Structures are given as C-alpha cells and as structure tokens.
C-alpha cells in the first residue's frame, strides 16, 4: 500500500535549480524503503489534529483488540512519517520561534530533535575550520606549530621545548587541548543506538525520531573517515552540528515549493545571512511507544467500543483503589495493568472493591489485580504520616478536603471527642492544633494503628485513645470527672452515626445545675438518597434527639453514588437534650 506519493526525479531537479538558496529534498523514489505496514482502522481516517492510536502505522503482526487474558505493549507502538528541517544547531532556537505555528507541537514531543554531529565541541570546530582549503593548514599548526605557508616547519624537539615553557602552575593555560585530554570524559546524555542497520537519535522509552534518508554523501572528504560519519560537509562547506525542526503533520512529504510562504521566507532569509551552513528538508520517522500514550487512550483501544472507560481511582499511599462496574470485570486485569504502568513508581498495587461495606469495622473486601500484594501503606496528609492496612481498617483519601474543612473550625482552646476515629485522620490532625483529643474506635486493629500513628507524629501526649462501643464511649467520657470539658464532637460514621445521637440525651443530668457547662458542638455525618437530602438528614437528627427547636447547619460533602449524598450536620447540643431525664 503506497503511503506517500514521491515526486519524480525531473520535478526535483527543476525545483532545485529554481531555488535562490541552498536546500536538499527527499531522495529518489528507488532509494526509499519502509517496512511492511498497514493503516490502522479505516474507520478513523478523518481524525482531529494530533497523535492518536487510530492514526499512524503499525506492524501487520500486531493484534488490534487483544483478548482479556493477553496484553502486549508492542501493540501500542505507532509510526508516523513526518517532514523535518535540518538546520544548524546555533540557529535552531531562533528558527523555532519564527516557525512557531508550523511545527509539530504534539503533546510530550519536542519540536527540536538531535541528529548526528550535535555533540561537536567548539574546539573541534576550530580544528577543522570553516573552509576546506584551510583544514590541512589548521591541523599542521595544531600538531607541528607551523604550516607549509608559514615557512620552515619547527622540528619536534624545539616544538616540545616550546610547549613545556608554556605550562604554568595553573595547568595548561596556553595549550588547553592537552589539559582536556588529561581530564575524564564527560558523560553524554544522548546515546546513539543502532537498530536494523539504521541509527536513531533522541531515542527514549516514550518516542524516537529517526532520519529515514540522509541524502547522497558521495562528496564526503577524508574527514568523515578520520573523525567519524557524523562530521560531514555539504557543497564544499562543513555542515557541523545540526538539529531537526519537526514540521507540522500537514506538511508530510511536501517539497519546499509546497510549504507555506512563512517557512520559505524564513529559510530564504536564513540562507542569505549564513555563508557557511545550509539547511535541508529530510523525511523522518517518528515512533511513539507504549509509554507515550495516556491511560485513557490505551483503555479506549483495549475495551470494546461503546464501553465507558474508567478514568479515575482513589490513591491510598502506593495503592490504587478501583471501583469497577460489572461490565469492566472481564477486563479487570488489563485495566489494572494499564493503571499500574501509567502511574509508576507512585502506584505499586492496584485493587478493586468486590463488595460493599456491611460490617461494624467498616473494612472493605478488596481484590489485588496487579502489582505486589501488600495492602499496608503510608499516607501523608496535612503534613502527618498515617500507617494504614486497607485489609483491616477503613481509609478514604477522597475525604481529605472535608477533613481539612472540619479542622479549620477548631481552635487551640477546643477539646475534641472523636467517637469513630479509625486510624486517626481527624483525631491526630486535631491533636496538632487543639488542646486535647479523646479518640475512640470499635475496631481493635484500627486502635492499634491509631496508637502507632500518634507516636509516629509525636502527638501521643495530646491524645487519649479508647477501644469501646460508640454509645458506651459517649456515656463514659461525659460522665467521668477527669474528662476535660469537651467542646467539639466528631461522629464520622455516615451509615449509622445518626442512630448514636440519642446517647447525648441526659449526659449532664447528674451534674449540678448551678455550675456552668460548655455545651459541645456536634459534627455528625450521614447519607441520604432523598430528593431533598438536607431536609431528610435534618429530620433524622431531630428524631434521634427527640428535639425540634434547634439550629442545624448542613453541608454537602460529596456525591458518593448517583442520587446518594454524603452530608455533614453541625449543631450545638440543645440544653434540653443535655439535661433531659
């Protein structure tokens, strides 16, 4: 299948002779060859601008839609044939600004690519010289001190004696090349790789730019053999260090006469000002590997057409927590592998929740889909470190913003009581700000992590931890004479927290009425599927407290499911409830 119609030799010769500046075109048709490829999906021929897995070319051996049990990264390698301008390296940035709007400008792809000869030192440029006739003289002066036109050559003994006298205590000041030879070689950031007999430059695990045609190099002189193939001269003048300016995909396989006037004007101006170097138009092969594509782009190809692509997940330390739909379950391994690949090294484990939370400890049934099987991780939140075991305790990173909002309501004079503390995201964060914290949880493993996290963050002296039932904890903490006056109460158990509010009825009934008491402010969380969730949750609170006349501030936390809201109600405990009998 012909991918690009190549211009004939006659047209090339006419165009070359009519141009006022020096340039090169693509080689003759018979000198161009590509591997056997096939166009990917004729259904997506008219796509928007930019790279896509439905554009470009791939090997015919690659599988278009792999089965749920197979996954090969090579299936996502795409090859794009583009056109580039080969320009001198010292002019590439100025030309890039002038040609902006006509360059490739693809995401994560640089418009400037390195080519052979881009690591030439300035001293080597001076060694070779700009004119061919002066190269031998320059080498003679460097090696022997004089050239033929300078008169009689200096003998080796006198020359070495002169060199010795030029040394000083600071090194080779007047003979810098010897000093450079004595130093270790610099590490090169860019390495050349040979593959299938061709050299690729600027290769990485994301993309690779390769010059398909180099033109005819029959006029190369002996310097190509002496200094390597990277040092080449064109039309009697040494080309030196060059770069590739990748042109827009619309200009692929176009000659100079088919380019926009802006490109031709800039190149003409450049060649008129430059007397030593020339530019050329070359054909390049841009290869985009699996690591280039985003997670949603890969999943869009892997999953059947019309299926919703999973685009978000919860991150808990090094664990990615998915909530896959039933239609995604046959492809759960592929989805997990893509999530793991596209989020390394931060994500090392991918899990999926296989059942809803229905136990008293609020633990989730998780299935490890990819990565290591360790569910013990460390979460950093609000500058604090929390050790979490997702297999035994509950944690939700999506509530970090809500926890921060709640903490902003506390002051340094508050005493906080966290009835359902878990591993301590609210209790330990509050202990850093308030006067004292009482934290409780029914899950003994969560209490163990709560103690460990308080010690790790050096807040164990400002927090007291309990392992009790919620009702019993509320009764005992308010009945104890040793308890400090509690000003804030947090009840973060959305499923059942409202049912525990009746425990606050009569908490001060045994206290002396002549003393002054601080009525605590209660923050209770809950779910609601009603059309008016705020009114519905407000009614639940009033029924639980058996009180109607008190003000409640409602805050919508987030939409946890379609039609299901998580809310936070904040109110000061009514005096009639606190002293009720």
N, C-alpha and C positions, 0 to 999 in steps of 0.2 A: 504493500500500500504506500503510495507516494505521499510523503508527509509535507514536503516543501518543494514547490517548483523552482528549480535552479535556473538562473539566467544563462544564456548561451555565451560562448567564448567571444563571438563577434560583438555582441552588445557590451560585454565587459571591456573589450579593447576600445570601443568608441567612447564609452563613458569615461574611461581612464584618460584618454587623450584630450578630452574636452574640459577636464577639471583644471582650475587655476592653481591648485595646491596639491601637495603630495598625499596620497592615500592608497590603501590597498583594499581589494574586495575579496569576496569569497573565492576559493579555488575553483578549478574547472570541475564540471559535474562528475567526471570519471574518478576524480581524486577524493571524493567524499563518500564515506560509507558509514552506515549505522547498523546496530544490531537489530535483529528481528523483533519488532514491537507491534502492538495492537492498540488501537484507540479505545479508550476506556469508556464504555457506556455511550452509545449513540443517542440515548435518550437525553443526555445532558450536554449537547453540543453548544447550546446557547446559554452560557452561564455568565454570571456577573464577573466584574474585574477581580483579579487576584488569584492566588493559588487555590486549588481545590483537588480533593481526591477523585472527583469526577472529571478532571481535566488531566492534561499531560499524557504520558505514555508509561506503560508497564510491560514487563515480560509476559509473553503469552502463557508461560507456565504458572503464573501467579493465579491464585484462586480468588474469584470475585467475592463470593459470600461464603466464608468458612463455616463449618458446622460448629455447634456449641461446644464440641469437645476439642476443637483444634484452633490454634492461634499461632500465626507466623508473622513476625514483624516485617519480613520482606514483602508481604502483600501490600504494604503501605508505602513502598518506595515509588516515587513518581519522577519522571524525567521530562523536563521542559526544554525545548530548543529555543534559544533566545539570541539576540544580537547584542554585541558589546563594542564599545570604542576602546581601543588600546592606546593609551596616552602616556606621556612622560609622568613619572611619579611626582615630580615637583609641581606639576600643573594640574593634578587630578582634583584637588580640593577647590580650586578656583573654577575649574570647568564644571564641577558638580553643582556649585551654586548657580552658575549660569544656565545649566541644562536642567535645573530643577523643574519638575513637571513633565519631563520627557524620559526620566529614568524609571527603573522598575518599581521601586517603592512598595515592595511586598513586605508584609509583617515578618519581623525577625530575620530579614535578609538585607545585608548591607549592599548599598549600591556600588561600593568600591570593592573590588576583589583583587587579590595579589596574583601576580603572574611571574614567570621566570625572570630572574635578574632584579628582583625587588629588594634584595639584601646586599646590594653592592655598596661598599664603603666609599666615602668621598676620596680617600687616599688612592683607592684603586682607579677612580675616575681620572685623577690627576696622573696616575701612572700610565694609563692607556692613552689619554689625550683625546681631544675632540676631532682632530684631523688625522687621516690615515698616514700621511707622509711624515708626521711627527712622532708616530708611535715608536719606531726604532730608535730615534734620537733620544726620546724620553727614557727608554729602557737603558740606553748606553750611559746617560748621565746618572741614572739611579745606581747602576751597577759599578761603573768604572770612574765616575766623576766627571767625564768629558765625553762628548760625542765626536764624530768624524769632522763635522764642520767647525768644531771649536779649536781645532789644531791637533797637536800631538796628544795621544792618549796618555793618561797617567798610569804608570806601572802599578802592579798590585801592591808592592811593598810601600811605595810612597803614599798610595791611596789609603792603605790601612793605618799608616802612621798619622795621616791627617784625620782620619776618623777617630783614632784614640785621643787626639788632642781636643776633639770637640765634646768629649764626655765631661761631666761635672758631677758634683755630689748629689744633685737632684735627679740624676738619671740621664736618659738620652734626650737631651733638650734639642740639639741640633740634628739629631738623627733619630727621629721618632719611630721610624719603621722597626728598628731593632728593638726598641722598648716594647713595641706592640707584639713582636714575635715572642718575647720572653714572658709575656703575660698569658694567663689561661684564656682559652677561647670563650667567647660569650655564648650563653645558651640561646639557641634560636627558638623563637616562639612558634614559628611556622615550619612544618616539616613537609618535605615532598614525598609523595607516595606514588609508586608505580603500580598500575593495575591494567591488565590486558594490553600491555605494551604502551600505555599512554600515561602521561604524568598529570596528576591532579594537584591543584594548588588551592590553598584555602579550604582544605577538606576538614570536616568535623563530623561529629555524630548527628548533626542537625541537617547540614546541607553541604553540597560540594559543587564548585564551579570548575568546569574543565573546558579548555580551549580545544575545539574539535579540529580546526585547521590552523596551521601555523604559517601557511604560505610556502613558497619556494625559497629555500635557503641555499641555492647554488652559489650565490655570490659571497658566502661567508669566507673570511680570510683565515689565516693561521691562528688568530686569537681564539677562535671557537674551540680549537683543539688544545691550545695552551691553557686557557682559563676556564674551559667548560662550554657546554652548549648554551648556557644562559647569557653569555656575552656575545651579542650578535650586532652586526652593522647592516643598515639598510641604505641602498643607493649611495655607497661610499662614505656614509657617516654612521658612527657608532650609535646605536639606539639607547643603550643604557637601561636604567631602572624604569620599569613601566608598571601601569595599573590597568585594570579593566573597569570601565564605567558601564554597568549593565543597563541597557536601554529598555524602554517600555515593551511589554509583550506585543503591542500593536505593530512594532517595527521589526518583528522577527522575519528574517530572510529578505529584508529590503536593502537596496543599494543606496548610495549617497544621494542620488537624484530623487529617490522616493522619500527621503527624510524630510521632516518639517524645515521651513526656512530658518527657524531659530537655531536648529542644530547645525545647518550648513553655514550660517553666518558666524557662529561661534568658532567652528572649526577653521573656517577661512581666516578669521582674524588671528587665531592661534598660530596657524602655519605661516602667516605673513610676519608675525613677530618673532617666531622661533626659526633660527637658521641652522640649528644642529640636529633637532629631533623632528620626527614626523609622527602622525597618528595613522591608525588603520582600523578598518571595520572587520571584525572577526566573528565567526559563528561559535557560540558556546553551548555547552550542555549543562543545565542547572538541575542537579539531582536533589530532591527533598526526601529525607529518610523518615523513618517512623517517629523519631524523637522530635521532628519538626511540628507534627500535627497536634492540635489541641485535643483534649479529651472528648469534647462533644463531636468533633469532626470524625474521630475514629469510631466512636459509638454509632454515629449515624450510618456508617457503612456496615458495621458489624450487625446491627439489629435489623430486623425486617422493615421494609418500607411501611410507613404509617405508624410505627410504634413510637411512643413517647420516649425520648432519650433522657435518662437520668442525668441531671445537671448539677445537683447539689448533694452534699453529705455533711454530716456533723464530724468535727475533728475533736478527738479527746487524746491529747498527747500525740503519740505516734500511731494512733488507731483512727481509721476512717470508718464511721458508723453509717451504714446504708439502711434505707427503708424501702426495699424494692417492692414493686407491685407484683401481682400474681403473673402478669404477662411477661415480666422480666425474669422469672425464676428459671426457665430453661436456659437462659444466657447469663446466669449469675456469675459463673466462673470467668467468663470473658469480660463482663463488666468490672468485676473486682480486679482482674489483671490489668486492665487499662487504667483504672483509678490508681492502682499501685505504681504503675510505670510512670504516669504523668505527674505524680506528686512525691517522687523520691527526691531526697532522702528523708523528708519530713515524715511521710507516711510509710510505715513498715508493716502494718497489719490492716486488713480490710475485713470487716464483719458485717453481718446482716441480722436484723432483729426478726426472729421467726415466730414470735408470739407476743401478745400484749402483756402489760404488767398487771398481774392479778393477785400477787401475794403481798403479805404485810410488810415485807422487807423492800419492796419496790425494785427488786432485781429483774433484769431483762434476760430473756433466753436468746443468746447470740450464737451465730454460726460463723466460724472463721472460713472465709472464702479464698484469701490469698495472703501471702507473707508469712511471718512467723506466728506462732500460736500463743504468744504471750499477751495477756489482757491486763497485765499490771503495767501502769504507765504513770508518768508525772505530768501534771498540768500546771502551767504558770498563769495565774490570774491575779490582777490587781497588785502585781509585784510579790505575790506569795506563791509558795510551792505546795502542791497537793498531790499526795500519792493516792492513786485510785486503782481499784481492781474491778473492772466492769463486770466480771463474772459474779461478784458477790455484793457489790454496792451500787448505788444509783448515782449517776452524774449526767448533767446536761450542760454542754457548753453554750447552747443557744440561749440560756437564761443569764449569761454573763452581763448583758446590758441591763436586765431587770435587777440583778443583784447590785449593780453599781448604782442604779436609781434609788434602791431601798437604802443603801448605805449613806447616800447623800442626805437622807432625812435624819440621820443620827447626829448627836453632838458628843463632845467629850465628857459631858456630865451624865450621859444616859447609862442605864444598866439594862442590858438586853437579855431576854429569855428566848432561846431558840428551841421550840418544842420538838421539831423534826429536823435535826441539824444535819444528818447524813455524815459525810466526811468533813464537814465544816466549811463549805464555801462562804456562807454568810457569817457563821459564828466566829471563825478565825479572822476574817476580814474586819468584822466589827470590833474584835478584841484589839486590833491595832489602832482603833480610833476612839472607842468609848471607854468608860471607867471600868466596867466589869461585864462578863458574859457568863450566863448559865446555858449550857448546851446539852441536849438530850436526844437519844435515838433508840429505837427498839431493836435494831439490828446490831448484834454484838460485834460483827466484823466491821461494820461502819464505825462503831465506837472505838474499836482498836485503831483504825486509820485516823479517826478524829484526834485521838491522843498523840499518835505519831506525827501528824501534821502540825499540831500545836507546838510540839517540842522542836520540830524542824524549823519552824518560823520563829522560835524563841518567844512564844506568847503563852507558855503554859502557866505562868503566874497570874495571868489576867483572865483565865477561863477555867470554869469548873464543869466537869463532864459527868453525865449520868447515863445509865442504860436502863430505862424504865418505859412503861407504857405511857402514852401521852396524857391520859386522864390522871393517872397516879402522879405523874411528874408535876402537873399543874397544881394539884391539891397539895402536894408536899412542899413545893417550892414557895407557895404563897402562905402556907401555914407555919413554916419554920421561922423561928425568932432570929436565926442567924443570917437569914437571907437579907441582902441589901434591897432597898426599895426599888422595885422593877418599874421602869418607865416605858420600855418597848418590848412587845411580844411578837415574835415571828412564827407563823404557822404555815410552812411551805409544804403542804401535802394536798395537792389540788383535788384528789379523788375523795378524801374523807375529812379534810380539815374542818369544814363547816359543822360536821357532826360532833366535833370535840368542843364547840363553843359553849355548850351547856355546862361544862366543867367550871366556867367562870362565875356561875350563879352562886352567890353567897360566899365568895372567897374571903371577904372581910367581915363575915357575920360574927366571928368570935373576937374581933378586935374591939377595943374600947372606942366608942363613938366620939369621945371628947378629944381624941388625938387626930392630928392631921395626916391624911393618907394621900399618896400620889396615885391617882387612877392611871393604870397603864394604857398606852395606845397599842391597839392590836392590829396587826397586818396579816390577814388571812387570805389564802389563795384557793381558787376553785375553778371548775369547768362549768360551762353552760352551753347547751345546744338550742336554747330558745331563740325566738325571733328578736326579742329584746333581752340580750344576755345580762346586761347590767341590772335591769329590774328583776329578772329571775334570780340572780345571785343575791340581790339585796333582800328579797323575800325569804330565801333560805336562812340568811343570817338573823333576820327578825324572828323567824320561827324557832331557831335554835336557842336564842337568848330569851324568848318569850317577852320581848320588849319591842315597842313600835316607835316611841318618840325619842330618836337619837339620830344624829347626822352621820352618814357613811359616805366616804369618798371612794369612788370606783375608778379603777384604771385597767384598761385593756392591755394585757401583756403581749399576747400573740395569738394568731390563729393556728391551732395545733392540727386541725383537720377541717375539711370543708364543712362549714356550719358549726364548728365547735371552737369556742373561745376560751382562753385561759385569762382569768381576771384576778385582780388583787383589790381587796376591800380594806380600807384603813379607817378606823374609828376609835374614839376614846371610850373605854368601857363605861357604860352608864352606871351612875351611882346606885340606882335602884336595883341593878343586876348584881353589883358587887356586894351589897348588904342584904340581899334577899335571903329569906329564911326557907 
